[in-house]
Amino acid sequence: MGEDADDPGRWKPGDVTTHPPLCVPCAVASVEACPHLRKQYLALRVRRFAPAGVHGALYRPGGPIPVAYGADGVPFESWQIRWVLAGQLIMEFHEFTVVDLDTEHAAYLANGR
């Protein structure tokens, strides 16, 4: 998670994010590759999650073609879902724990994966 790394207690079941779950090696590679994540991140071990919506460019009818008017997250149940050009999937986390990524990576390597 790229945001709120200084406040891991903020995360609670039902929260949504545009940062989908990754496997341990991909999470480590992401931190190494991303300057933003190298500064701060929060690692979660997510046990249960579900797709909740999309984030992207919002459009509305406007003459011969739709007109863009903003960007936002849209739940799948929203009437706006037909009017969004999705750029990111929004995931809802139901069950998770905050973990130390270095410890998780060491355990992953120790298990011979």
Summary of the structure (lengths in Angstrom):
residues: 113
radius of gyration: 17.2
end to end distance: 23.2
largest distance: 60.4
contacts: 271
relative contact order: 0.26
helix: 29%
strand: 40%
